[in-house]
Amino acid sequence: MGADHQDRVELAVSRQGELKSLQTWLDLAAVPGVEVRRVPGAPGPGEQGALDVLTVLATSTGLIAAIRVLPQFLRARRSDLSVTVAVRGKKLTVDARNVEEVMPILERLLDE
C-alpha cells in the first residue's frame, strides 16, 4: 500500500455505551489525517440488526497511529471492555489482558 493511499478500519466495542467515549478518545488524540465516523454496523449472516461501529479513515501510517491509542483507552476502562478491530476482512479483539500480544499483529496488518 502506498503512503498516500486511504484505508480504513472498523472498531466495535463490547459495550455499546463506550462507543462515544472511544470516538472522543480518538478525536482527542488528534492524529493528523485521521477521520473518525460513527456508522451503522452491518448485520452478519442470520442477524437482524447490528450495533454502530466507528470507521477510521487514513493512510496506513495514520491508522497505525490511531490504533496505538487503544491500549491507553482500554486501560482507562473496566477490564471487561474489548474492542474488535476489522482490518481488510480480518477481525481481532483486543482487551486490557491481551493488548501486548494483539497490538503488534494489528500494526503488521495495517502496514501491509
C-alpha positions as CSV (number, residue, x, y, z in Angstrom):
1,M,0.0,0.0,0.0
2,G,1.4,3.4,-0.9
3,A,1.9,6.0,1.8
4,D,-0.8,8.3,0.3
5,H,-3.5,5.5,-0.1
6,Q,-6.5,5.9,2.1
7,D,-7.5,2.8,4.0
8,R,-10.0,2.1,6.8
9,V,-10.6,0.0,9.9
10,E,-13.8,-0.6,11.8
11,L,-13.9,-0.5,15.6
12,A,-16.6,-2.2,17.6
13,V,-16.8,-2.2,21.4
14,S,-18.1,-4.9,23.6
15,R,-20.2,-2.4,25.5
16,Q,-22.1,-0.1,23.1
17,G,-22.2,2.6,25.7
18,E,-18.4,3.0,25.3
19,L,-18.5,3.8,21.6
20,K,-18.9,7.5,22.0
21,S,-16.0,7.5,24.6
22,L,-13.8,5.7,22.1
23,Q,-14.7,8.2,19.4
24,T,-13.9,11.1,21.7
25,W,-10.6,9.4,22.7
26,L,-9.6,9.1,19.1
27,D,-10.6,12.6,18.3
28,L,-8.6,14.0,21.3
29,A,-5.5,12.0,20.1
30,A,-5.6,14.5,17.1
31,V,-3.7,12.2,14.7
32,P,-3.2,14.2,11.5
33,G,-5.1,13.0,8.5
34,V,-7.3,10.6,10.5
35,E,-11.1,10.8,10.1
36,V,-13.3,9.0,12.6
37,R,-17.0,8.4,11.8
38,R,-19.8,6.6,13.7
39,V,-21.7,4.4,11.2
40,P,-24.3,1.7,11.5
41,G,-22.9,-1.8,11.8
42,A,-23.6,-4.4,9.1
43,P,-25.5,-7.4,10.4
44,G,-23.8,-10.8,9.9
45,P,-25.5,-13.8,8.4
46,G,-28.7,-14.6,10.2
47,E,-28.7,-11.4,12.3
48,Q,-31.5,-8.9,12.1
49,G,-29.5,-5.9,13.1
50,A,-26.1,-4.7,14.2
51,L,-24.7,-2.1,16.6
52,D,-23.0,1.0,15.5
53,V,-19.2,1.0,14.8
54,L,-16.5,3.5,14.3
55,T,-14.9,3.7,10.9
56,V,-11.4,5.2,10.9
57,L,-10.1,6.5,7.6
58,A,-6.5,7.4,7.0
59,T,-3.2,6.3,5.3
60,S,-1.7,3.2,6.8
61,T,0.7,5.4,8.9
62,G,-2.3,7.3,10.2
63,L,-4.2,4.2,11.0
64,I,-1.3,2.7,12.9
65,A,-1.0,6.0,14.9
66,A,-4.8,5.9,15.7
67,I,-4.8,2.3,16.7
68,R,-1.9,2.9,19.1
69,V,-4.3,4.9,21.4
70,L,-6.3,1.7,22.1
71,P,-4.1,0.4,24.9
72,Q,-4.5,3.6,26.9
73,F,-8.2,3.7,26.2
74,L,-8.7,0.1,27.4
75,R,-6.5,0.5,30.5
76,A,-8.6,3.6,31.5
77,R,-11.8,1.4,31.4
78,R,-13.1,-1.6,33.2
79,S,-11.2,-4.8,32.5
80,D,-14.1,-6.5,30.7
81,L,-14.2,-4.0,27.8
82,S,-12.9,-5.1,24.5
83,V,-12.5,-3.5,21.1
84,T,-12.9,-5.6,17.9
85,V,-10.8,-4.2,15.0
86,A,-11.7,-5.2,11.5
87,V,-8.9,-4.8,9.0
88,R,-9.2,-6.0,5.4
89,G,-11.6,-8.7,6.3
90,K,-9.8,-9.9,9.4
91,K,-11.1,-9.2,12.9
92,L,-9.0,-9.1,16.0
93,T,-10.3,-8.4,19.5
94,V,-8.1,-6.5,21.9
95,D,-8.7,-6.0,25.6
96,A,-6.6,-4.9,28.6
97,R,-5.4,-8.5,29.1
98,N,-4.2,-9.3,25.6
99,V,-3.1,-5.8,24.3
100,E,0.6,-6.6,24.3
101,E,0.1,-9.6,22.0
102,V,-2.6,-8.2,19.7
103,M,-1.2,-4.7,19.0
104,P,1.9,-5.9,17.0
105,I,-0.4,-8.1,14.9
106,L,-2.7,-5.2,14.2
107,E,0.2,-2.9,13.3
108,R,1.6,-5.6,10.8
109,L,-1.8,-5.9,9.2
110,L,-2.1,-2.1,8.8
111,D,1.4,-1.8,7.4
112,E,0.9,-4.4,4.6
